[in-house]
Amino acid sequence: MSEKNTSEKTALILLGCPQVPVQTSMALYLAHGLSQRGIRPVVAGTTAARRLMEVADPDRHYLGEMADLDATIDEITGKVRDFDLCFVFIHNDSGVAYAGTMAYISRARLYALLFGEHAEDLVGEIEFPCEVIAAKAVHNPMPLKRRLDEVMQWAVSKR
């Protein structure tokens, strides 16, 4: 039922529409960081988001399991699987909705990674329990990377 069949921790990296360039590089960076900490990342996203990830890492140095976004949500809703951590990349209202869905259906510790031109505006739409990581990052991933690095120091030790 759960991804915790062993003592291995798992993390879901949830990707919506890859409209903002930093999403792909930051998702790969996050997958790498989680793997380095002994946490198995699973990337779930739209078809376009998954294709960008596959092209960016063709030999799967950082990517492991990749899954369809809607199918993964169905599996969590149906109690087929769940995760220890969940990182939702958000750059628009639909990203906020996906994060809200995850807050409701999953037992995972939830991290909302808000980025893009309107990241700070979107923070005000978060009305569910989660850790918010926000930076106005569109083309340059460094503001979001710095914020994520701060959180990752303590995030992976919890739970």
DRENVODO-772068 format. One record per atom (N, C-alpha, C): residue number from 0; x, y, z; residue in one letter; atom name. Coordinates in Angstrom, 3 decimals. Atoms other than C-alpha are relative to their C-alpha. Layout:
num, u, v, w, residuo, atomo
NUM, X, Y, Z, A, CA .
...
This chain:
num, u, v, w, residuo, atomo
0, 0.810, -1.184, 0.000, M, N .
0, 0.000, 0.000, 0.000, M, CA .
0, 0.858, 1.254, 0.000, M, C .
1, -0.843, -1.178, -0.122, S, N .
1, 2.671, 2.514, 0.946, S, CA .
1, 1.322, -0.220, -0.697, S, C .
2, -1.332, 0.081, 0.568, E, N .
2, 6.005, 3.305, -0.610, E, CA .
2, 1.002, -0.428, 1.067, E, C .
3, -0.908, 0.325, -1.081, K, N .
3, 7.491, 2.431, 2.786, K, CA .
3, 0.039, -1.491, 0.275, K, C .
4, -0.132, 1.439, -0.183, N, N .
4, 7.836, -1.296, 2.205, N, CA .
4, 1.321, -0.329, 0.681, N, C .
5, -1.278, 0.127, -0.672, T, N .
5, 11.402, -0.870, 3.414, T, CA .
5, 0.196, 1.267, 0.809, T, C .
6, -0.270, -1.205, -0.762, S, N .
6, 13.047, 1.763, 5.546, S, CA .
6, 0.379, 1.172, -0.909, S, C .
7, -0.348, -1.057, 0.938, E, N .
7, 13.829, 3.752, 2.385, E, CA .
7, -1.070, 1.088, -0.027, E, C .
8, 0.918, -1.116, 0.130, K, N .
8, 12.279, 7.209, 2.359, K, CA .
8, -0.219, 0.297, -1.479, K, C .
9, 0.325, -0.354, 1.378, T, N .
9, 10.554, 8.369, -0.803, T, CA .
9, -0.504, 1.437, -0.050, T, C .
10, 0.475, -1.367, 0.204, A, N .
10, 9.771, 11.791, -2.208, A, CA .
10, -0.639, 0.110, -1.375, A, C .
11, 0.679, -0.278, 1.256, L, N .
11, 7.294, 12.782, -4.884, L, CA .
11, 0.366, 1.411, -0.431, L, C .
12, -0.254, -1.303, 0.611, I, N .
12, 8.365, 15.629, -7.159, I, CA .
12, -1.088, 0.182, -1.039, I, C .
13, 1.179, -0.178, 0.832, L, N .
13, 5.188, 16.909, -8.778, L, CA .
13, 0.185, 1.209, -0.911, L, C .
14, -0.238, -1.040, 0.997, L, N .
14, 5.547, 18.919, -11.992, L, CA .
14, -1.229, 0.231, -0.860, L, C .
15, 1.087, -0.370, 0.890, G, N .
15, 2.828, 20.774, -13.822, G, CA .
15, 0.564, 0.443, -1.338, G, C .
16, -0.410, -0.512, 1.305, C, N .
16, 3.093, 22.587, -17.125, C, CA .
16, 1.380, 0.639, 0.100, C, C .
17, -1.368, -0.512, -0.068, P, N .
17, 6.752, 23.370, -17.855, P, CA .
17, 0.169, 1.356, -0.691, P, C .
18, 0.015, -1.290, 0.667, Q, N .
18, 5.989, 26.922, -18.973, Q, CA .
18, 1.150, 0.906, 0.449, Q, C .
19, -1.077, -0.843, -0.525, V, N .
19, 8.658, 28.525, -16.749, V, CA .
19, 1.303, -0.805, -0.040, V, C .
20, -1.231, 0.766, 0.244, P, N .
20, 12.228, 27.494, -17.676, P, CA .
20, 0.674, -0.607, 1.227, P, C .
21, -0.765, 0.519, -1.143, V, N .
21, 13.616, 27.004, -14.147, V, CA .
21, -0.553, -1.321, 0.542, V, C .
22, 0.594, 1.204, -0.584, Q, N .
22, 11.250, 24.119, -13.357, Q, CA .
22, 0.834, -1.250, -0.274, Q, C .
23, -0.725, 1.223, 0.352, T, N .
23, 13.238, 21.446, -15.211, T, CA .
23, 1.328, -0.093, 0.737, T, C .
24, -1.303, 0.058, -0.667, S, N .
24, 16.655, 22.363, -13.835, S, CA .
24, -0.152, -0.153, 1.503, S, C .
25, 0.189, 0.107, -1.448, M, N .
25, 15.330, 22.760, -10.293, M, CA .
25, -0.532, -1.374, 0.386, M, C .
26, 0.495, 1.349, -0.301, A, N .
26, 13.476, 19.442, -10.436, A, CA .
26, 1.146, -1.010, -0.060, A, C .
27, -1.168, 0.881, 0.077, L, N .
27, 16.667, 17.686, -11.555, L, CA .
27, 0.930, 0.229, 1.193, L, C .
28, -0.843, -0.332, -1.152, Y, N .
28, 18.641, 19.492, -8.839, Y, CA .
28, -0.584, -0.611, 1.269, Y, C .
29, 0.667, 0.569, -1.169, L, N .
29, 16.073, 18.426, -6.233, L, CA .
29, 0.114, -1.522, 0.010, L, C .
30, -0.118, 1.463, 0.083, A, N .
30, 16.087, 14.801, -7.450, A, CA .
30, 1.405, -0.436, 0.402, A, C .
31, -1.387, 0.303, -0.356, H, N .
31, 19.875, 14.781, -7.167, H, CA .
31, 0.219, 0.160, 1.507, H, C .
32, -0.175, -0.246, -1.428, G, N .
32, 19.804, 16.302, -3.669, G, CA .
32, -0.684, -1.038, 0.872, G, C .
33, 0.715, 1.034, -0.756, L, N .
33, 17.222, 13.818, -2.429, L, CA .
33, 0.756, -1.319, -0.071, L, C .
34, -0.746, 1.253, 0.169, S, N .
34, 19.160, 10.866, -3.871, S, CA .
34, 1.266, -0.001, 0.844, S, C .
35, -1.218, -0.107, -0.797, Q, N .
35, 22.326, 12.106, -2.188, Q, CA .
35, -0.269, -0.196, 1.491, Q, C .
36, 0.393, 0.161, -1.401, R, N .
36, 20.440, 12.012, 1.123, R, CA .
36, -0.667, -1.352, 0.248, R, C .
37, 0.568, 1.331, -0.164, G, N .
37, 19.247, 8.446, 0.557, G, CA .
37, -1.514, -0.054, -0.124, G, C .
38, 1.451, -0.059, 0.206, I, N .
38, 15.697, 9.473, -0.384, I, CA .
38, -0.273, -0.246, -1.479, I, C .
39, 0.290, 0.354, 1.395, R, N .
39, 14.274, 7.901, -3.549, R, CA .
39, -1.034, 0.951, -0.589, R, C .
40, 0.963, -0.911, 0.622, P, N .
40, 12.679, 10.563, -5.783, P, CA .
40, -0.835, -0.695, -1.078, P, C .
41, 0.902, 0.432, 1.062, V, N .
41, 9.690, 9.793, -7.977, V, CA .
41, -0.536, 1.279, -0.630, V, C .
42, 0.459, -1.196, 0.698, V, N .
42, 8.903, 12.438, -10.598, V, CA .
42, -1.316, -0.308, -0.686, V, C .
43, 1.301, 0.121, 0.657, A, N .
43, 5.261, 12.766, -11.600, A, CA .
43, -0.298, 1.340, -0.656, A, C .
44, 0.262, -1.252, 0.685, G, N .
44, 4.303, 15.313, -14.195, G, CA .
44, -0.839, -0.180, -1.234, G, C .
45, 0.689, 0.019, 1.284, T, N .
45, 2.496, 16.245, -17.328, T, CA .
45, 0.930, -0.646, -1.022, T, C .
46, -0.815, 0.616, 1.043, T, N .
46, 3.704, 14.616, -20.522, T, CA .
46, 1.143, 0.922, -0.405, T, C .
47, -1.038, -0.942, 0.417, A, N .
47, 5.610, 17.753, -21.556, A, CA .
47, 1.078, 0.133, 1.077, A, C .
48, -0.974, -0.126, -1.091, A, N .
48, 7.277, 18.101, -18.133, A, CA .
48, 0.888, -1.240, 0.072, A, C .
49, -0.787, 1.242, -0.043, R, N .
49, 8.354, 14.443, -18.170, R, CA .
49, 0.966, -0.083, -1.178, R, C .
50, -0.872, 0.048, 1.185, R, N .
50, 9.732, 14.709, -21.709, R, CA .
50, 1.199, 0.927, 0.180, R, C .
51, -1.109, -0.917, -0.244, L, N .
51, 11.839, 17.743, -20.750, L, CA .
51, 0.992, -0.603, 0.982, L, C .
52, -0.881, 0.637, -0.987, M, N .
52, 13.213, 15.842, -17.767, M, CA .
52, 0.799, -1.126, -0.657, M, C .
53, -0.670, 1.118, 0.668, E, N .
53, 14.029, 12.792, -19.908, E, CA .
53, 1.078, 0.481, -0.972, E, C .
54, -0.981, -0.546, 0.923, V, N .
54, 15.814, 14.905, -22.516, V, CA .
54, 1.177, 0.604, 0.770, V, C .
55, -1.057, -0.623, -0.799, A, N .
55, 17.770, 16.760, -19.814, A, CA .
55, 0.889, -1.032, 0.694, A, C .
56, -0.767, 1.045, -0.693, D, N .
56, 18.888, 13.494, -18.164, D, CA .
56, -0.220, -1.345, -0.702, D, C .
57, 0.295, 1.199, 0.789, P, N .
57, 18.877, 10.807, -20.905, P, CA .
57, 0.572, -1.287, 0.588, P, C .
58, -0.582, 1.203, -0.600, D, N .
58, 21.119, 8.400, -18.994, D, CA .
58, -0.511, -0.258, 1.409, D, C .
59, 0.633, 0.158, -1.313, R, N .
59, 19.015, 8.778, -15.844, R, CA .
59, 1.014, 0.029, 1.152, R, C .
60, -0.933, -0.176, -1.111, H, N .
60, 21.858, 9.952, -13.630, H, CA .
60, -0.730, 0.517, 1.241, H, C .
61, 0.728, -0.603, -1.117, Y, N .
61, 19.375, 11.884, -11.474, Y, CA .
61, -1.435, -0.490, 0.087, Y, C .
62, 1.387, 0.448, 0.042, L, N .
62, 16.021, 10.541, -12.557, L, CA .
62, -0.094, -1.492, 0.247, L, C .
63, 0.326, 1.405, -0.179, G, N .
63, 14.641, 7.263, -11.373, G, CA .
63, -1.365, -0.225, -0.610, G, C .
64, 1.359, 0.245, 0.462, E, N .
64, 10.968, 6.498, -11.593, E, CA .
64, -0.666, 1.293, -0.456, E, C .
65, 0.789, -1.108, 0.526, M, N .
65, 8.847, 8.807, -13.727, M, CA .
65, -1.418, -0.519, -0.182, M, C .
66, 1.386, 0.432, 0.067, A, N .
66, 5.065, 8.714, -13.697, A, CA .
66, -0.894, 1.130, -0.492, A, C .
67, 1.017, -0.954, 0.416, D, N .
67, 2.008, 10.421, -15.121, D, CA .
67, -0.601, 0.678, 1.230, D, C .
68, 0.519, -0.793, -1.113, L, N .
68, 0.710, 13.186, -12.861, L, CA .
68, -1.370, -0.489, 0.473, L, C .
69, 1.356, 0.402, -0.387, D, N .
69, -2.952, 12.181, -12.908, D, CA .
69, -0.053, -1.435, 0.515, D, C .
70, -0.025, 1.392, -0.463, A, N .
70, -2.209, 8.468, -12.536, A, CA .
70, 0.569, -0.082, 1.415, A, C .
71, -0.582, 0.000, -1.344, T, N .
71, -0.062, 9.193, -9.487, T, CA .
71, -0.994, 0.518, 1.019, T, C .
72, 1.029, -0.520, -0.910, I, N .
72, -2.802, 11.285, -7.899, I, CA .
72, -1.072, -1.060, 0.236, I, C .
73, 0.982, 1.085, -0.153, D, N .
73, -5.246, 8.432, -8.552, D, CA .
73, 0.522, -1.092, 0.936, D, C .
74, -0.581, 1.027, -0.871, E, N .
74, -2.864, 5.959, -6.865, E, CA .
74, 0.019, 0.445, 1.459, E, C .
75, -0.014, -0.508, -1.382, I, N .
75, -2.522, 8.171, -3.792, I, CA .
75, -1.419, 0.051, 0.545, I, C .
76, 1.402, -0.062, -0.419, T, N .
76, -6.269, 8.773, -3.634, T, CA .
76, -0.539, -1.387, 0.314, T, C .
77, 0.448, 1.381, -0.186, G, N .
77, -6.880, 5.021, -3.934, G, CA .
77, 0.795, -0.766, 1.050, G, C .
78, -0.825, 0.624, -1.058, K, N .
78, -4.359, 4.317, -1.144, K, CA .
78, 0.893, -1.118, -0.528, K, C .
79, -0.894, 0.978, 0.608, V, N .
79, -2.225, 2.287, -3.568, V, CA .
79, 1.446, 0.315, 0.365, V, C .
80, -1.341, -0.422, -0.382, R, N .
80, 0.864, 4.325, -2.728, R, CA .
80, -0.051, 1.370, 0.645, R, C .
81, -0.156, -1.328, -0.586, D, N .
81, 2.052, 7.355, -0.813, D, CA .
81, 1.489, 0.239, 0.185, D, C .
82, -1.394, -0.400, -0.080, F, N .
82, 5.292, 9.151, -0.073, F, CA .
82, 0.279, 0.645, 1.354, F, C .
83, -0.401, -0.673, -1.237, D, N .
83, 7.245, 10.557, 2.865, D, CA .
83, 0.012, 1.511, -0.178, D, C .
84, -0.114, -1.421, 0.318, L, N .
84, 7.855, 13.925, 1.214, L, CA .
84, -0.659, 0.254, -1.346, L, C .
85, 0.578, -0.378, 1.288, C, N .
85, 6.111, 15.768, -1.598, C, CA .
85, 0.387, 1.447, -0.291, C, C .
86, -0.404, -1.327, 0.442, F, N .
86, 7.525, 18.751, -3.492, F, CA .
86, -0.826, 0.346, -1.228, F, C .
87, 0.844, -0.409, 1.120, V, N .
87, 5.023, 20.537, -5.731, V, CA .
87, 0.554, 1.298, -0.577, V, C .
88, -0.485, -1.198, 0.686, F, N .
88, 6.409, 23.004, -8.275, F, CA .
88, -1.210, 0.814, -0.452, F, C .
89, 1.174, -0.847, 0.220, I, N .
89, 4.001, 25.947, -8.559, I, CA .
89, 0.409, 1.314, -0.657, I, C .
90, -0.207, -1.309, 0.615, H, N .
90, 4.010, 28.864, -10.990, H, CA .
90, -1.316, 0.634, -0.446, H, C .
91, 1.304, -0.568, 0.342, N, N .
91, 0.269, 29.415, -11.481, N, CA .
91, -1.079, -0.593, 0.921, N, C .
92, 1.108, 0.451, -0.848, D, N .
92, -3.156, 28.783, -9.922, D, CA .
92, -0.199, -1.507, -0.018, D, C .
93, 0.205, 1.448, 0.046, S, N .
93, -3.353, 25.192, -11.136, S, CA .
93, 1.047, -0.723, 0.842, S, C .
94, -1.014, 0.574, -0.874, G, N .
94, -0.097, 24.444, -9.324, G, CA .
94, -0.424, 0.072, 1.462, G, C .
95, 0.524, -0.138, -1.367, V, N .
95, -1.661, 25.760, -6.117, V, CA .
95, -1.070, -1.057, 0.235, V, C .
96, 1.060, 1.007, -0.133, A, N .
96, -4.644, 23.467, -6.748, A, CA .
96, 0.590, -1.403, 0.167, A, C .
97, -0.651, 1.305, -0.154, Y, N .
97, -2.355, 20.445, -7.196, Y, CA .
97, 0.583, -0.160, 1.402, Y, C .
98, -0.573, 0.067, -1.350, A, N .
98, -0.556, 21.264, -3.942, A, CA .
98, -1.101, -0.177, 1.045, A, C .
99, 1.118, 0.146, -0.922, G, N .
99, -3.887, 21.651, -2.152, G, CA .
99, -0.562, -1.411, -0.030, G, C .
100, 0.451, 1.388, 0.134, T, N .
100, -4.976, 18.268, -3.489, T, CA .
100, 0.934, -0.929, 0.759, T, C .
101, -0.973, 0.849, -0.696, M, N .
101, -1.768, 16.685, -2.210, M, CA .
101, -0.109, 0.157, 1.516, M, C .
102, 0.160, -0.227, -1.449, A, N .
102, -2.284, 18.276, 1.214, A, CA .
102, -1.177, -0.796, 0.543, A, C .
103, 1.212, 0.693, -0.415, Y, N .
103, -5.685, 16.626, 1.358, Y, CA .
103, 0.113, -1.521, -0.110, Y, C .
104, 0.032, 1.451, 0.251, I, N .
104, -4.957, 13.146, -0.066, I, CA .
104, 1.219, -0.759, 0.506, I, C .
105, -1.241, 0.694, -0.328, S, N .
105, -1.391, 12.388, 1.004, S, CA .
105, 0.426, 0.249, 1.441, S, C .
106, -0.549, -0.189, -1.342, R, N .
106, 0.297, 11.855, 4.343, R, CA .
106, 1.391, 0.619, -0.055, R, C .
107, -1.356, -0.525, 0.194, A, N .
107, 3.563, 13.241, 2.886, A, CA .
107, 0.154, 1.385, 0.615, A, C .
108, -0.340, -1.365, -0.401, R, N .
108, 5.254, 16.265, 4.380, R, CA .
108, 0.078, 0.803, -1.292, R, C .
109, 0.198, -0.724, 1.255, L, N .
109, 4.343, 18.863, 1.753, L, CA .
109, 0.844, 1.273, -0.067, L, C .
110, -0.787, -1.186, 0.286, Y, N .
110, 6.629, 21.507, 0.259, Y, CA .
110, -0.539, 0.625, -1.276, Y, C .
111, 0.479, -0.736, 1.155, A, N .
111, 5.208, 24.135, -2.095, A, CA .
111, 1.140, 0.876, -0.502, A, C .
112, -1.087, -0.766, 0.601, L, N .
112, 7.939, 25.486, -4.390, L, CA .
112, -0.605, 0.970, -1.005, L, C .
113, 0.613, -1.024, 0.831, L, N .
113, 6.573, 28.724, -5.808, L, CA .
113, 1.094, 0.777, -0.720, L, C .
114, -1.012, -0.661, 0.808, F, N .
114, 8.531, 30.324, -8.637, F, CA .
114, -0.669, 0.707, -1.154, F, C .
115, 0.543, -0.725, 1.136, G, N .
115, 8.079, 32.523, -11.662, G, CA .
115, -0.203, 1.461, 0.345, G, C .
116, 0.189, -1.449, -0.119, E, N .
116, 7.181, 36.147, -12.158, E, CA .
116, -0.928, 0.383, 1.157, E, C .
117, 1.003, -0.341, -1.008, H, N .
117, 4.258, 36.046, -9.699, H, CA .
117, 0.056, -0.904, 1.226, H, C .
118, -0.149, 0.938, -1.120, A, N .
118, 5.634, 33.713, -7.031, A, CA .
118, -0.529, 0.577, 1.306, A, C .
119, 0.425, -0.593, -1.275, E, N .
119, 5.027, 36.122, -4.147, E, CA .
119, -1.520, 0.170, 0.058, E, C .
120, 1.459, -0.120, 0.036, D, N .
120, 1.417, 36.733, -5.246, D, CA .
120, -0.667, -1.341, 0.276, D, C .
121, 0.568, 1.333, -0.187, L, N .
121, 0.770, 32.994, -5.309, L, CA .
121, 0.106, -0.483, 1.445, L, C .
122, -0.146, 0.401, -1.407, V, N .
122, 2.000, 32.613, -1.723, V, CA .
122, -1.298, 0.264, 0.752, V, C .
123, 1.253, -0.357, -0.667, G, N .
123, -1.208, 34.323, -0.603, G, CA .
123, -1.143, -0.958, -0.283, G, C .
124, 1.046, 0.974, 0.337, E, N .
124, -3.261, 31.577, -2.251, E, CA .
124, 0.163, -1.322, 0.744, E, C .
125, -0.243, 1.241, -0.735, I, N .
125, -1.759, 28.828, -0.082, I, CA .
125, -0.807, 0.047, 1.292, I, C .
126, 0.884, 0.033, -1.163, E, N .
126, -4.477, 28.018, 2.454, E, CA .
126, -0.068, -1.391, 0.604, E, C .
127, -0.060, 1.365, -0.526, F, N .
127, -3.403, 24.534, 3.498, F, CA .
127, 1.377, -0.170, 0.631, F, C .
128, -1.288, 0.160, -0.678, P, N .
128, -0.598, 23.227, 5.693, P, CA .
128, 1.093, -0.519, -0.937, P, C .
129, -1.168, 0.385, 0.781, C, N .
129, 2.761, 23.050, 3.913, C, CA .
129, 1.143, 0.943, 0.330, C, C .
130, -1.168, -0.874, -0.081, E, N .
130, 6.255, 24.473, 3.910, E, CA .
130, 0.055, 0.757, -1.320, E, C .
131, -0.028, -0.820, 1.208, V, N .
131, 6.421, 27.363, 1.446, V, CA .
131, 1.438, 0.414, -0.303, V, C .
132, -1.309, -0.410, 0.509, I, N .
132, 9.570, 27.929, -0.596, I, CA .
132, -0.301, 0.838, -1.233, I, C .
133, 0.383, -0.885, 1.093, A, N .
133, 9.136, 30.963, -2.837, A, CA .
133, 1.172, 0.873, -0.435, A, C .
134, -1.004, -0.889, 0.567, A, N .
134, 11.426, 32.915, -5.131, A, CA .
134, -0.446, 0.442, -1.383, A, C .
135, 0.321, -0.519, 1.327, K, N .
135, 10.926, 35.129, -8.157, K, CA .
135, 1.083, -0.482, -0.956, K, C .
136, -0.972, 0.627, 0.894, A, N .
136, 12.810, 32.818, -10.495, A, CA .
136, -0.725, -0.420, -1.274, A, C .
137, 0.602, 0.343, 1.285, V, N .
137, 11.924, 32.584, -14.168, V, CA .
137, 1.031, -0.704, -0.882, V, C .
138, -1.066, 0.569, 0.832, H, N .
138, 15.091, 32.017, -16.210, H, CA .
138, 1.215, -0.392, 0.818, H, C .
139, -1.150, 0.251, -0.862, N, N .
139, 17.702, 32.094, -13.463, N, CA .
139, -0.452, -0.837, 1.200, N, C .
140, 0.461, 0.852, -1.099, P, N .
140, 17.264, 29.172, -11.035, P, CA .
140, 0.617, 0.327, 1.360, P, C .
141, -0.753, -0.202, -1.236, M, N .
141, 19.646, 30.567, -8.397, M, CA .
141, -0.831, 0.526, 1.178, M, C .
142, 0.795, -0.417, -1.168, P, N .
142, 17.079, 32.436, -6.226, P, CA .
142, -0.793, -1.160, 0.611, P, C .
143, 0.751, 1.150, -0.507, L, N .
143, 14.958, 29.275, -5.943, L, CA .
143, 0.950, -1.055, 0.568, L, C .
144, -0.987, 0.953, -0.496, K, N .
144, 18.035, 27.091, -5.498, K, CA .
144, 0.457, 0.392, 1.405, K, C .
145, -0.424, -0.457, -1.331, R, N .
145, 19.203, 29.211, -2.559, R, CA .
145, -1.065, -0.283, 1.051, R, C .
146, 1.100, 0.240, -0.946, R, N .
146, 15.792, 28.980, -0.882, R, CA .
146, -0.171, -1.500, 0.258, R, C .
147, 0.141, 1.441, -0.148, L, N .
147, 15.574, 25.233, -1.522, L, CA .
147, 1.145, -0.567, 0.834, L, C .
148, -1.146, 0.469, -0.787, D, N .
148, 19.078, 24.672, -0.138, D, CA .
148, -0.193, 0.284, 1.487, D, C .
149, 0.268, -0.342, -1.406, E, N .
149, 18.078, 26.465, 3.084, E, CA .
149, -0.955, -1.005, 0.619, E, C .
150, 1.025, 0.905, -0.520, V, N .
150, 15.051, 24.239, 3.515, V, CA .
150, 0.510, -1.441, 0.050, V, C .
151, -0.467, 1.388, 0.067, M, N .
151, 16.768, 21.000, 2.498, M, CA .
151, 0.921, -0.367, 1.155, M, C .
152, -0.879, 0.287, -1.124, Q, N .
152, 19.207, 21.321, 5.392, Q, CA .
152, -0.757, -0.665, 1.141, Q, C .
153, 0.773, 0.580, -1.101, W, N .
153, 16.441, 20.480, 7.841, W, CA .
153, -1.174, -0.832, -0.478, W, C .
154, 1.210, 0.676, 0.484, A, N .
154, 13.622, 19.164, 5.643, A, CA .
154, 0.143, -1.508, -0.008, A, C .
155, -0.122, 1.443, 0.176, V, N .
155, 15.000, 15.730, 4.985, V, CA .
155, 0.246, -0.725, 1.312, V, C .
156, -0.218, 0.672, -1.289, S, N .
156, 15.813, 15.053, 8.622, S, CA .
156, -1.314, -0.184, 0.758, S, C .
157, 1.302, 0.125, -0.652, K, N .
157, 12.167, 15.496, 9.646, K, CA .
157, -0.773, -1.164, -0.558, K, C .
158, 0.957, 1.036, 0.352, R, N .
158, 9.522, 12.785, 9.550, R, CA .
158, 0.535, -1.337, 0.290, R, C .
